[in-house]
Amino acid sequence: MGPRPAWLPTFAQHPVHHQFSFGAIGVFLALVLSAATSLRGASRVLEIWATVLKLPEAVPSWYTGRLWLLRVGYYKLTRPKEQAADWVWIIDHTVQLGVQKCLVILGVRLSALPPPGTCLRHEHVEPIAVYPVQTSNGEVVYQQLTAAVVHTGVPREILSDGGSELQAGVARFRQAHPETSAIYDIKHQTALVLKHELAEEATWQAFTQQVARTKQRVQQTPLAFLAPPAQRRKARYMNVDILIRWGSKLLRYVEQRHGTPSADVSPERLAEHYGWITDFRDALGSWEELLQIVEAVEQFVRTQGLSRGCHQALEQTLVPLVRTERGRQIGQQLLAFVQAESGKAAPQERLLGSSEVIESVFGKLKRLEQHQAHSGFTGLLLAVGAMVSATTQDVIQKALETVPTSQVRQWCQQHLGPSVQAQRQQAFRQLKQAEEKQSQFQQAA
């Protein structure tokens, strides 16, 4: 037998006044936060595990695990942060059904950035603030940013996707705090460049229209295995890579299979539904060049950050990727952007240039909420705090021993109010009561 795992002793230790061990709590949280398991799924996994290993410990319900998650999130969100002048705030809005918006601020100190060549991950950042509001504009964002200063001090950098409300709020914040630099996320910048380049291109429009028609025609046929990916209506120029790569793969497949018999798909039927892709052979080659340039720029900024003169190293990275005049122009546009943004860094300073970490957190939140996202914001909004920074046994112990469930519920009542689902239930309940009274009145008459 191998050595005893280091985490096993935690199953013999319990937080004060808690039934479940650190081991059970830690495994449940890891299943939800790291293994993409649902709350109910995590409870079921622990139940199966306990049965197979014949563990004496009871199995937590999904609701108990949910409260652990929210208490850890609340603890991380509200615990004191270091006061320093080198904080980076990564900010963005998340929205759900209803009118509410929520501004989330994640933070990391420049002195704590991972080394060049490494992407920023969830465990590197701290939750600074979560501000759900009924309405938002530049003034509201400014007030929220000003309120967040108490947690870290004035940040050195604010990184965002440049949404109109965020842009207006950050601009006003910088009037009061000129030492703060505003940086625009590289992924959104490359999406803007691609949109400007492709939106009015007749060939691209023809390609996307053909893709949409083909998807409708083949999705219920034996040719569905070649069907194009779904096209996003929102922020679709941030995901053109999926469509371009599909087109390139389809082109190679069609050309290789031309005239080759198949038990399932004849060459004639393949040509009928997908033969049009050969008309875009040259265009796909051009788009792939743009895609390679864009991805190289994104990867450089994501892993190297923004420092003075970094555009020179990026330019050398792009040299072997540029094959056409169009590619050269796109490369120059992106180099100019990186040069301008990196010029905001002080000598020997490395700023953050990619906000992908907050986009990833929002994706994880939506996956965790599942159908609850249709009810507007719920208490699971506090899970944002649990998703970032390290969740150690010490963090779990402090969260469960210092944050009572009543405190979490009070936060939810204060910041969220009734969910859309709760409002719907209340409206239908009142309607039912009115109908019952009307029925009773008619019977009495």
VENBELJO-V497203 format. One line per field, one symbol per residue. burial: + if it has 9 or more other C-alpha atoms within 8 Angstrom, else -. A space follows every 50 residues. Layout:
burial: ???
//
This chain:
burial: -------+-++++++----+++++++-++++++--++-+-+++--++--+ ---------+-+--+++++++++++++------+-+++++++-+-++--+ ++++++++++--+----+-+-++++++++++++--+++++++++++-++- +++++++++++---++++++-+++-----++++++++++++++++---+- ---++-+---++-++-+++---++--++-------++++---++++++-+ +--+--+-------+++--++-+++-+--++--+--++++++++-+++-+ +++++++++++--++-++--++----++-++--++--++-+++-++---+ +++++-++--++-+++-++---++++++++-++++++++-----++++++ +-++---++-+++-++--+++++----------------------
//
